[in-house]
């Protein structure tokens, strides 16, 4: 199971990098402000707060 986790972790990071490169190329460095809606921003804030709380 741990080997599958490593593979999935690497795949997820690769996809995130790919998406970031595409959006940065098409929309510039502030692409997140252009594509994120209020629901997405709230979810990100909740996740960040949860991570800080559960360190």
PDBQT receptor file of N, H, CA, C and O in Angstrom, charges set to zero:
ATOM      1  N   UNK A   1       0.814  -1.195   0.000  1.00  0.00    +0.000 N 
ATOM      2  CA  UNK A   1       0.000   0.000   0.000  1.00  0.00    +0.000 C 
ATOM      3  C   UNK A   1       0.861   1.263   0.000  1.00  0.00    +0.000 C 
ATOM      4  O   UNK A   1       0.514   2.254  -0.642  1.00  0.00    +0.000 OA
ATOM      5  N   UNK A   2       1.974   1.225   0.715  1.00  0.00    +0.000 N 
ATOM      6  H   UNK A   2       2.256   0.420   1.236  1.00  0.00    +0.000 HD
ATOM      7  CA  UNK A   2       2.817   2.418   0.791  1.00  0.00    +0.000 C 
ATOM      8  C   UNK A   2       3.419   2.763  -0.570  1.00  0.00    +0.000 C 
ATOM      9  O   UNK A   2       3.605   3.941  -0.877  1.00  0.00    +0.000 OA
ATOM     10  N   UNK A   3       3.722   1.766  -1.382  1.00  0.00    +0.000 N 
ATOM     11  H   UNK A   3       3.571   0.810  -1.133  1.00  0.00    +0.000 HD
ATOM     12  CA  UNK A   3       4.272   2.061  -2.710  1.00  0.00    +0.000 C 
ATOM     13  C   UNK A   3       3.225   2.737  -3.592  1.00  0.00    +0.000 C 
ATOM     14  O   UNK A   3       3.564   3.590  -4.412  1.00  0.00    +0.000 OA
ATOM     15  N   UNK A   4       1.976   2.369  -3.431  1.00  0.00    +0.000 N 
ATOM     16  H   UNK A   4       1.700   1.676  -2.765  1.00  0.00    +0.000 HD
ATOM     17  CA  UNK A   4       0.904   3.025  -4.174  1.00  0.00    +0.000 C 
ATOM     18  C   UNK A   4       0.765   4.475  -3.739  1.00  0.00    +0.000 C 
ATOM     19  O   UNK A   4       0.555   5.356  -4.572  1.00  0.00    +0.000 OA
ATOM     20  N   UNK A   5       0.879   4.727  -2.448  1.00  0.00    +0.000 N 
ATOM     21  H   UNK A   5       1.049   4.011  -1.771  1.00  0.00    +0.000 HD
ATOM     22  CA  UNK A   5       0.804   6.100  -1.948  1.00  0.00    +0.000 C 
ATOM     23  C   UNK A   5       1.896   6.956  -2.576  1.00  0.00    +0.000 C 
ATOM     24  O   UNK A   5       1.630   8.083  -2.995  1.00  0.00    +0.000 OA
ATOM     25  N   UNK A   6       3.096   6.450  -2.647  1.00  0.00    +0.000 N 
ATOM     26  H   UNK A   6       3.312   5.534  -2.307  1.00  0.00    +0.000 HD
ATOM     27  CA  UNK A   6       4.214   7.196  -3.224  1.00  0.00    +0.000 C 
ATOM     28  C   UNK A   6       3.928   7.528  -4.683  1.00  0.00    +0.000 C 
ATOM     29  O   UNK A   6       4.165   8.651  -5.128  1.00  0.00    +0.000 OA
ATOM     30  N   UNK A   7       3.423   6.562  -5.415  1.00  0.00    +0.000 N 
ATOM     31  H   UNK A   7       3.230   5.650  -5.054  1.00  0.00    +0.000 HD
ATOM     32  CA  UNK A   7       3.103   6.780  -6.827  1.00  0.00    +0.000 C 
ATOM     33  C   UNK A   7       2.016   7.845  -6.977  1.00  0.00    +0.000 C 
ATOM     34  O   UNK A   7       2.143   8.760  -7.790  1.00  0.00    +0.000 OA
ATOM     35  N   UNK A   8       0.957   7.720  -6.193  1.00  0.00    +0.000 N 
ATOM     36  H   UNK A   8       0.854   6.976  -5.532  1.00  0.00    +0.000 HD
ATOM     37  CA  UNK A   8      -0.130   8.697  -6.269  1.00  0.00    +0.000 C 
ATOM     38  C   UNK A   8       0.323  10.086  -5.840  1.00  0.00    +0.000 C 
ATOM     39  O   UNK A   8      -0.081  11.085  -6.435  1.00  0.00    +0.000 OA
ATOM     40  N   UNK A   9       1.153  10.152  -4.820  1.00  0.00    +0.000 N 
ATOM     41  H   UNK A   9       1.481   9.341  -4.336  1.00  0.00    +0.000 HD
ATOM     42  CA  UNK A   9       1.679  11.433  -4.355  1.00  0.00    +0.000 C 
ATOM     43  C   UNK A   9       2.490  12.111  -5.462  1.00  0.00    +0.000 C 
ATOM     44  O   UNK A   9       2.319  13.302  -5.721  1.00  0.00    +0.000 OA
ATOM     45  N   UNK A  10       3.353  11.366  -6.098  1.00  0.00    +0.000 N 
ATOM     46  H   UNK A  10       3.492  10.398  -5.888  1.00  0.00    +0.000 HD
ATOM     47  CA  UNK A  10       4.164  11.912  -7.195  1.00  0.00    +0.000 C 
ATOM     48  C   UNK A  10       3.296  12.339  -8.371  1.00  0.00    +0.000 C 
ATOM     49  O   UNK A  10       3.525  13.389  -8.972  1.00  0.00    +0.000 OA
ATOM     50  N   UNK A  11       2.306  11.527  -8.691  1.00  0.00    +0.000 N 
ATOM     51  H   UNK A  11       2.121  10.674  -8.202  1.00  0.00    +0.000 HD
ATOM     52  CA  UNK A  11       1.400  11.862  -9.791  1.00  0.00    +0.000 C 
ATOM     53  C   UNK A  11       0.635  13.151  -9.478  1.00  0.00    +0.000 C 
ATOM     54  O   UNK A  11       0.532  14.037 -10.326  1.00  0.00    +0.000 OA
ATOM     55  N   UNK A  12       0.104  13.250  -8.269  1.00  0.00    +0.000 N 
ATOM     56  H   UNK A  12       0.187  12.530  -7.580  1.00  0.00    +0.000 HD
ATOM     57  CA  UNK A  12      -0.653  14.450  -7.883  1.00  0.00    +0.000 C 
ATOM     58  C   UNK A  12       0.222  15.696  -7.976  1.00  0.00    +0.000 C 
ATOM     59  O   UNK A  12      -0.216  16.721  -8.499  1.00  0.00    +0.000 OA
ATOM     60  N   UNK A  13       1.434  15.618  -7.482  1.00  0.00    +0.000 N 
ATOM     61  H   UNK A  13       1.790  14.786  -7.057  1.00  0.00    +0.000 HD
ATOM     62  CA  UNK A  13       2.338  16.773  -7.549  1.00  0.00    +0.000 C 
ATOM     63  C   UNK A  13       2.685  17.132  -8.984  1.00  0.00    +0.000 C 
ATOM     64  O   UNK A  13       2.797  18.311  -9.319  1.00  0.00    +0.000 OA
ATOM     65  N   UNK A  14       2.858  16.130  -9.833  1.00  0.00    +0.000 N 
ATOM     66  H   UNK A  14       2.767  15.171  -9.562  1.00  0.00    +0.000 HD
ATOM     67  CA  UNK A  14       3.147  16.395 -11.248  1.00  0.00    +0.000 C 
ATOM     68  C   UNK A  14       1.976  17.094 -11.928  1.00  0.00    +0.000 C 
ATOM     69  O   UNK A  14       2.172  18.030 -12.703  1.00  0.00    +0.000 OA
ATOM     70  N   UNK A  15       0.769  16.644 -11.641  1.00  0.00    +0.000 N 
ATOM     71  H   UNK A  15       0.609  15.883 -11.011  1.00  0.00    +0.000 HD
ATOM     72  CA  UNK A  15      -0.422  17.268 -12.233  1.00  0.00    +0.000 C 
ATOM     73  C   UNK A  15      -0.571  18.705 -11.730  1.00  0.00    +0.000 C 
ATOM     74  O   UNK A  15      -0.905  19.603 -12.503  1.00  0.00    +0.000 OA
ATOM     75  N   UNK A  16      -0.324  18.923 -10.438  1.00  0.00    +0.000 N 
ATOM     76  H   UNK A  16      -0.052  18.194  -9.810  1.00  0.00    +0.000 HD
ATOM     77  CA  UNK A  16      -0.400  20.283  -9.885  1.00  0.00    +0.000 C 
ATOM     78  C   UNK A  16       0.601  21.206 -10.575  1.00  0.00    +0.000 C 
ATOM     79  O   UNK A  16       0.272  22.339 -10.927  1.00  0.00    +0.000 OA
ATOM     80  N   UNK A  17       1.818  20.717 -10.764  1.00  0.00    +0.000 N 
ATOM     81  H   UNK A  17       2.085  19.797 -10.478  1.00  0.00    +0.000 HD
ATOM     82  CA  UNK A  17       2.849  21.512 -11.446  1.00  0.00    +0.000 C 
ATOM     83  C   UNK A  17       2.441  21.828 -12.883  1.00  0.00    +0.000 C 
ATOM     84  O   UNK A  17       2.603  22.956 -13.349  1.00  0.00    +0.000 OA
ATOM     85  N   UNK A  18       1.919  20.839 -13.568  1.00  0.00    +0.000 N 
ATOM     86  H   UNK A  18       1.787  19.922 -13.190  1.00  0.00    +0.000 HD
ATOM     87  CA  UNK A  18       1.479  21.021 -14.947  1.00  0.00    +0.000 C 
ATOM     88  C   UNK A  18       0.383  22.084 -15.028  1.00  0.00    +0.000 C 
ATOM     89  O   UNK A  18       0.444  22.981 -15.869  1.00  0.00    +0.000 OA
ATOM     90  N   UNK A  19      -0.608  21.982 -14.162  1.00  0.00    +0.000 N 
ATOM     91  H   UNK A  19      -0.658  21.254 -13.479  1.00  0.00    +0.000 HD
ATOM     92  CA  UNK A  19      -1.714  22.951 -14.156  1.00  0.00    +0.000 C 
ATOM     93  C   UNK A  19      -1.184  24.351 -13.854  1.00  0.00    +0.000 C 
ATOM     94  O   UNK A  19      -1.576  25.319 -14.505  1.00  0.00    +0.000 OA
ATOM     95  N   UNK A  20      -0.299  24.457 -12.873  1.00  0.00    +0.000 N 
ATOM     96  H   UNK A  20       0.020  23.671 -12.344  1.00  0.00    +0.000 HD
ATOM     97  CA  UNK A  20       0.261  25.761 -12.524  1.00  0.00    +0.000 C 
ATOM     98  C   UNK A  20       1.033  26.372 -13.696  1.00  0.00    +0.000 C 
ATOM     99  O   UNK A  20       0.930  27.572 -13.950  1.00  0.00    +0.000 OA
ATOM    100  N   UNK A  21       1.799  25.555 -14.403  1.00  0.00    +0.000 N 
ATOM    101  H   UNK A  21       1.882  24.580 -14.197  1.00  0.00    +0.000 HD
ATOM    102  CA  UNK A  21       2.552  26.057 -15.566  1.00  0.00    +0.000 C 
ATOM    103  C   UNK A  21       1.613  26.554 -16.662  1.00  0.00    +0.000 C 
ATOM    104  O   UNK A  21       1.835  27.618 -17.240  1.00  0.00    +0.000 OA
ATOM    105  N   UNK A  22       0.568  25.783 -16.943  1.00  0.00    +0.000 N 
ATOM    106  H   UNK A  22       0.388  24.919 -16.473  1.00  0.00    +0.000 HD
ATOM    107  CA  UNK A  22      -0.375  26.167 -18.003  1.00  0.00    +0.000 C 
ATOM    108  C   UNK A  22      -1.086  27.466 -17.646  1.00  0.00    +0.000 C 
ATOM    109  O   UNK A  22      -1.148  28.386 -18.462  1.00  0.00    +0.000 OA
ATOM    110  N   UNK A  23      -1.623  27.544 -16.430  1.00  0.00    +0.000 N 
ATOM    111  H   UNK A  23      -1.572  26.796 -15.768  1.00  0.00    +0.000 HD
ATOM    112  CA  UNK A  23      -2.335  28.761 -16.015  1.00  0.00    +0.000 C 
ATOM    113  C   UNK A  23      -1.398  29.957 -15.965  1.00  0.00    +0.000 C 
ATOM    114  O   UNK A  23      -1.781  31.054 -16.371  1.00  0.00    +0.000 OA
ATOM    115  N   UNK A  24      -0.178  29.768 -15.476  1.00  0.00    +0.000 N 
ATOM    116  H   UNK A  24       0.133  28.877 -15.146  1.00  0.00    +0.000 HD
ATOM    117  CA  UNK A  24       0.777  30.878 -15.421  1.00  0.00    +0.000 C 
ATOM    118  C   UNK A  24       1.104  31.379 -16.820  1.00  0.00    +0.000 C 
ATOM    119  O   UNK A  24       1.212  32.583 -17.048  1.00  0.00    +0.000 OA
ATOM    120  N   UNK A  25       1.258  30.457 -17.744  1.00  0.00    +0.000 N 
ATOM    121  H   UNK A  25       1.170  29.478 -17.559  1.00  0.00    +0.000 HD
ATOM    122  CA  UNK A  25       1.577  30.840 -19.121  1.00  0.00    +0.000 C 
ATOM    123  C   UNK A  25       0.410  31.590 -19.762  1.00  0.00    +0.000 C 
ATOM    124  O   UNK A  25       0.613  32.590 -20.452  1.00  0.00    +0.000 OA
ATOM    125  N   UNK A  26      -0.801  31.108 -19.534  1.00  0.00    +0.000 N 
ATOM    126  H   UNK A  26      -0.966  30.296 -18.974  1.00  0.00    +0.000 HD
ATOM    127  CA  UNK A  26      -1.975  31.692 -20.182  1.00  0.00    +0.000 C 
ATOM    128  C   UNK A  26      -2.490  32.950 -19.484  1.00  0.00    +0.000 C 
ATOM    129  O   UNK A  26      -2.940  33.886 -20.145  1.00  0.00    +0.000 OA
ATOM    130  N   UNK A  27      -2.426  32.977 -18.142  1.00  0.00    +0.000 N 
ATOM    131  H   UNK A  27      -2.061  32.217 -17.605  1.00  0.00    +0.000 HD
ATOM    132  CA  UNK A  27      -3.061  34.068 -17.389  1.00  0.00    +0.000 C 
ATOM    133  C   UNK A  27      -2.101  34.926 -16.591  1.00  0.00    +0.000 C 
ATOM    134  O   UNK A  27      -2.505  35.949 -16.038  1.00  0.00    +0.000 OA
ATOM    135  N   UNK A  28      -0.847  34.536 -16.519  1.00  0.00    +0.000 N 
ATOM    136  H   UNK A  28      -0.518  33.705 -16.968  1.00  0.00    +0.000 HD
ATOM    137  CA  UNK A  28       0.136  35.301 -15.753  1.00  0.00    +0.000 C 
ATOM    138  C   UNK A  28       0.306  34.746 -14.349  1.00  0.00    +0.000 C 
ATOM    139  O   UNK A  28      -0.340  33.776 -13.954  1.00  0.00    +0.000 OA
ATOM    140  N   UNK A  29       1.196  35.393 -13.609  1.00  0.00    +0.000 N 
ATOM    141  H   UNK A  29       1.721  36.181 -13.930  1.00  0.00    +0.000 HD
ATOM    142  CA  UNK A  29       1.544  34.901 -12.281  1.00  0.00    +0.000 C 
ATOM    143  C   UNK A  29       0.404  35.003 -11.263  1.00  0.00    +0.000 C 
ATOM    144  O   UNK A  29       0.403  34.270 -10.275  1.00  0.00    +0.000 OA
ATOM    145  N   UNK A  30      -0.543  35.875 -11.478  1.00  0.00    +0.000 N 
ATOM    146  H   UNK A  30      -0.543  36.471 -12.280  1.00  0.00    +0.000 HD
ATOM    147  CA  UNK A  30      -1.659  36.005 -10.535  1.00  0.00    +0.000 C 
ATOM    148  C   UNK A  30      -2.893  35.239 -11.024  1.00  0.00    +0.000 C 
ATOM    149  O   UNK A  30      -4.024  35.691 -10.842  1.00  0.00    +0.000 OA
ATOM    150  N   UNK A  31      -2.670  34.098 -11.635  1.00  0.00    +0.000 N 
ATOM    151  H   UNK A  31      -1.751  33.731 -11.783  1.00  0.00    +0.000 HD
ATOM    152  CA  UNK A  31      -3.763  33.308 -12.213  1.00  0.00    +0.000 C 
ATOM    153  C   UNK A  31      -4.759  32.856 -11.169  1.00  0.00    +0.000 C 
ATOM    154  O   UNK A  31      -5.951  32.763 -11.462  1.00  0.00    +0.000 OA
ATOM    155  N   UNK A  32      -4.303  32.569  -9.951  1.00  0.00    +0.000 N 
ATOM    156  H   UNK A  32      -3.334  32.645  -9.713  1.00  0.00    +0.000 HD
ATOM    157  CA  UNK A  32      -5.231  32.074  -8.934  1.00  0.00    +0.000 C 
ATOM    158  C   UNK A  32      -6.322  33.101  -8.640  1.00  0.00    +0.000 C 
ATOM    159  O   UNK A  32      -7.488  32.734  -8.496  1.00  0.00    +0.000 OA
ATOM    160  N   UNK A  33      -5.965  34.373  -8.549  1.00  0.00    +0.000 N 
ATOM    161  H   UNK A  33      -5.017  34.672  -8.665  1.00  0.00    +0.000 HD
ATOM    162  CA  UNK A  33      -6.950  35.422  -8.284  1.00  0.00    +0.000 C 
ATOM    163  C   UNK A  33      -7.975  35.525  -9.415  1.00  0.00    +0.000 C 
ATOM    164  O   UNK A  33      -9.113  35.939  -9.195  1.00  0.00    +0.000 OA
ATOM    165  N   UNK A  34      -7.566  35.148 -10.617  1.00  0.00    +0.000 N 
ATOM    166  H   UNK A  34      -6.641  34.811 -10.796  1.00  0.00    +0.000 HD
ATOM    167  CA  UNK A  34      -8.465  35.234 -11.767  1.00  0.00    +0.000 C 
ATOM    168  C   UNK A  34      -9.426  34.049 -11.866  1.00  0.00    +0.000 C 
ATOM    169  O   UNK A  34     -10.556  34.209 -12.326  1.00  0.00    +0.000 OA
ATOM    170  N   UNK A  35      -8.994  32.877 -11.444  1.00  0.00    +0.000 N 
ATOM    171  H   UNK A  35      -8.075  32.747 -11.070  1.00  0.00    +0.000 HD
ATOM    172  CA  UNK A  35      -9.821  31.682 -11.640  1.00  0.00    +0.000 C 
ATOM    173  C   UNK A  35     -10.586  31.250 -10.394  1.00  0.00    +0.000 C 
ATOM    174  O   UNK A  35     -11.577  30.530 -10.509  1.00  0.00    +0.000 OA
ATOM    175  N   UNK A  36     -10.154  31.669  -9.213  1.00  0.00    +0.000 N 
ATOM    176  H   UNK A  36      -9.349  32.254  -9.119  1.00  0.00    +0.000 HD
ATOM    177  CA  UNK A  36     -10.787  31.214  -7.969  1.00  0.00    +0.000 C 
ATOM    178  C   UNK A  36     -12.081  31.986  -7.714  1.00  0.00    +0.000 C 
ATOM    179  O   UNK A  36     -12.121  33.213  -7.808  1.00  0.00    +0.000 OA
ATOM    180  N   UNK A  37     -13.132  31.238  -7.391  1.00  0.00    +0.000 N 
ATOM    181  H   UNK A  37     -13.099  30.242  -7.314  1.00  0.00    +0.000 HD
ATOM    182  CA  UNK A  37     -14.377  31.896  -6.987  1.00  0.00    +0.000 C 
ATOM    183  C   UNK A  37     -14.441  31.915  -5.464  1.00  0.00    +0.000 C 
ATOM    184  O   UNK A  37     -13.559  31.370  -4.800  1.00  0.00    +0.000 OA
ATOM    185  N   UNK A  38     -15.464  32.530  -4.912  1.00  0.00    +0.000 N 
ATOM    186  H   UNK A  38     -16.180  32.973  -5.451  1.00  0.00    +0.000 HD
ATOM    187  CA  UNK A  38     -15.543  32.694  -3.461  1.00  0.00    +0.000 C 
ATOM    188  C   UNK A  38     -15.632  31.348  -2.743  1.00  0.00    +0.000 C 
ATOM    189  O   UNK A  38     -15.079  31.195  -1.654  1.00  0.00    +0.000 OA
ATOM    190  N   UNK A  39     -16.318  30.371  -3.337  1.00  0.00    +0.000 N 
ATOM    191  H   UNK A  39     -16.767  30.495  -4.222  1.00  0.00    +0.000 HD
ATOM    192  CA  UNK A  39     -16.429  29.052  -2.718  1.00  0.00    +0.000 C 
ATOM    193  C   UNK A  39     -15.060  28.377  -2.630  1.00  0.00    +0.000 C 
ATOM    194  O   UNK A  39     -14.729  27.765  -1.615  1.00  0.00    +0.000 OA
ATOM    195  N   UNK A  40     -14.274  28.490  -3.686  1.00  0.00    +0.000 N 
ATOM    196  H   UNK A  40     -14.542  28.988  -4.511  1.00  0.00    +0.000 HD
ATOM    197  CA  UNK A  40     -12.935  27.901  -3.685  1.00  0.00    +0.000 C 
ATOM    198  C   UNK A  40     -12.056  28.576  -2.636  1.00  0.00    +0.000 C 
ATOM    199  O   UNK A  40     -11.328  27.903  -1.905  1.00  0.00    +0.000 OA
ATOM    200  N   UNK A  41     -12.124  29.900  -2.562  1.00  0.00    +0.000 N 
ATOM    201  H   UNK A  41     -12.716  30.447  -3.155  1.00  0.00    +0.000 HD
ATOM    202  CA  UNK A  41     -11.306  30.637  -1.603  1.00  0.00    +0.000 C 
ATOM    203  C   UNK A  41     -11.662  30.266  -0.173  1.00  0.00    +0.000 C 
ATOM    204  O   UNK A  41     -10.778  30.137   0.674  1.00  0.00    +0.000 OA
ATOM    205  N   UNK A  42     -12.956  30.091   0.104  1.00  0.00    +0.000 N 
ATOM    206  H   UNK A  42     -13.674  30.195  -0.584  1.00  0.00    +0.000 HD
ATOM    207  CA  UNK A  42     -13.389  29.691   1.443  1.00  0.00    +0.000 C 
ATOM    208  C   UNK A  42     -12.882  28.297   1.785  1.00  0.00    +0.000 C 
ATOM    209  O   UNK A  42     -12.435  28.057   2.907  1.00  0.00    +0.000 OA
ATOM    210  N   UNK A  43     -12.949  27.381   0.832  1.00  0.00    +0.000 N 
ATOM    211  H   UNK A  43     -13.313  27.576  -0.079  1.00  0.00    +0.000 HD
ATOM    212  CA  UNK A  43     -12.476  26.023   1.071  1.00  0.00    +0.000 C 
ATOM    213  C   UNK A  43     -10.977  26.009   1.352  1.00  0.00    +0.000 C 
ATOM    214  O   UNK A  43     -10.525  25.317   2.264  1.00  0.00    +0.000 OA
ATOM    215  N   UNK A  44     -10.217  26.753   0.590  1.00  0.00    +0.000 N 
ATOM    216  H   UNK A  44     -10.584  27.315  -0.152  1.00  0.00    +0.000 HD
ATOM    217  CA  UNK A  44      -8.766  26.826   0.792  1.00  0.00    +0.000 C 
ATOM    218  C   UNK A  44      -8.473  27.379   2.185  1.00  0.00    +0.000 C 
ATOM    219  O   UNK A  44      -7.597  26.872   2.885  1.00  0.00    +0.000 OA
ATOM    220  N   UNK A  45      -9.192  28.401   2.578  1.00  0.00    +0.000 N 
ATOM    221  H   UNK A  45      -9.903  28.813   2.009  1.00  0.00    +0.000 HD
ATOM    222  CA  UNK A  45      -8.987  28.995   3.902  1.00  0.00    +0.000 C 
ATOM    223  C   UNK A  45      -9.295  27.989   5.013  1.00  0.00    +0.000 C 
ATOM    224  O   UNK A  45      -8.562  27.913   5.999  1.00  0.00    +0.000 OA
ATOM    225  N   UNK A  46     -10.381  27.216   4.859  1.00  0.00    +0.000 N 
ATOM    226  H   UNK A  46     -10.977  27.278   4.058  1.00  0.00    +0.000 HD
ATOM    227  CA  UNK A  46     -10.729  26.196   5.848  1.00  0.00    +0.000 C 
ATOM    228  C   UNK A  46      -9.632  25.132   5.950  1.00  0.00    +0.000 C 
ATOM    229  O   UNK A  46      -9.258  24.728   7.051  1.00  0.00    +0.000 OA
ATOM    230  N   UNK A  47      -9.123  24.683   4.810  1.00  0.00    +0.000 N 
ATOM    231  H   UNK A  47      -9.427  25.012   3.915  1.00  0.00    +0.000 HD
ATOM    232  CA  UNK A  47      -8.070  23.664   4.805  1.00  0.00    +0.000 C 
ATOM    233  C   UNK A  47      -6.803  24.202   5.466  1.00  0.00    +0.000 C 
ATOM    234  O   UNK A  47      -6.177  23.502   6.261  1.00  0.00    +0.000 OA
ATOM    235  N   UNK A  48      -6.424  25.430   5.145  1.00  0.00    +0.000 N 
ATOM    236  H   UNK A  48      -6.933  25.999   4.499  1.00  0.00    +0.000 HD
ATOM    237  CA  UNK A  48      -5.238  26.035   5.753  1.00  0.00    +0.000 C 
ATOM    238  C   UNK A  48      -5.397  26.121   7.267  1.00  0.00    +0.000 C 
ATOM    239  O   UNK A  48      -4.480  25.777   8.013  1.00  0.00    +0.000 OA
ATOM    240  N   UNK A  49      -6.548  26.575   7.715  1.00  0.00    +0.000 N 
ATOM    241  H   UNK A  49      -7.293  26.854   7.109  1.00  0.00    +0.000 HD
ATOM    242  CA  UNK A  49      -6.782  26.690   9.159  1.00  0.00    +0.000 C 
ATOM    243  C   UNK A  49      -6.766  25.328   9.840  1.00  0.00    +0.000 C 
ATOM    244  O   UNK A  49      -6.252  25.193  10.950  1.00  0.00    +0.000 OA
ATOM    245  N   UNK A  50      -7.318  24.332   9.187  1.00  0.00    +0.000 N 
ATOM    246  H   UNK A  50      -7.735  24.442   8.285  1.00  0.00    +0.000 HD
ATOM    247  CA  UNK A  50      -7.328  22.974   9.739  1.00  0.00    +0.000 C 
ATOM    248  C   UNK A  50      -5.908  22.430   9.850  1.00  0.00    +0.000 C 
ATOM    249  O   UNK A  50      -5.562  21.789  10.842  1.00  0.00    +0.000 OA
ATOM    250  N   UNK A  51      -5.088  22.682   8.834  1.00  0.00    +0.000 N 
ATOM    251  H   UNK A  51      -5.369  23.203   8.028  1.00  0.00    +0.000 HD
ATOM    252  CA  UNK A  51      -3.708  22.220   8.856  1.00  0.00    +0.000 C 
ATOM    253  C   UNK A  51      -2.918  22.896   9.975  1.00  0.00    +0.000 C 
ATOM    254  O   UNK A  51      -2.112  22.249  10.644  1.00  0.00    +0.000 OA
ATOM    255  N   UNK A  52      -3.145  24.182  10.179  1.00  0.00    +0.000 N 
ATOM    256  H   UNK A  52      -3.800  24.707   9.635  1.00  0.00    +0.000 HD
ATOM    257  CA  UNK A  52      -2.460  24.912  11.252  1.00  0.00    +0.000 C 
ATOM    258  C   UNK A  52      -2.896  24.344  12.609  1.00  0.00    +0.000 C 
ATOM    259  O   UNK A  52      -2.070  24.137  13.498  1.00  0.00    +0.000 OA
ATOM    260  N   UNK A  53      -4.176  24.100  12.752  1.00  0.00    +0.000 N 
ATOM    261  H   UNK A  53      -4.847  24.268  12.030  1.00  0.00    +0.000 HD
ATOM    262  CA  UNK A  53      -4.722  23.603  14.010  1.00  0.00    +0.000 C 
ATOM    263  C   UNK A  53      -4.211  22.201  14.326  1.00  0.00    +0.000 C 
ATOM    264  O   UNK A  53      -3.953  21.892  15.489  1.00  0.00    +0.000 OA
ATOM    265  N   UNK A  54      -4.062  21.352  13.320  1.00  0.00    +0.000 N 
ATOM    266  H   UNK A  54      -4.272  21.604  12.375  1.00  0.00    +0.000 HD
ATOM    267  CA  UNK A  54      -3.724  19.936  13.521  1.00  0.00    +0.000 C 
ATOM    268  C   UNK A  54      -2.258  19.610  13.276  1.00  0.00    +0.000 C 
ATOM    269  O   UNK A  54      -1.930  18.460  12.983  1.00  0.00    +0.000 OA
ATOM    270  N   UNK A  55      -1.379  20.583  13.386  1.00  0.00    +0.000 N 
ATOM    271  H   UNK A  55      -1.646  21.517  13.624  1.00  0.00    +0.000 HD
ATOM    272  CA  UNK A  55       0.053  20.324  13.177  1.00  0.00    +0.000 C 
ATOM    273  C   UNK A  55       0.574  19.369  14.198  1.00  0.00    +0.000 C 
ATOM    274  O   UNK A  55       1.757  19.032  14.182  1.00  0.00    +0.000 OA
TER     275      UNK A  55
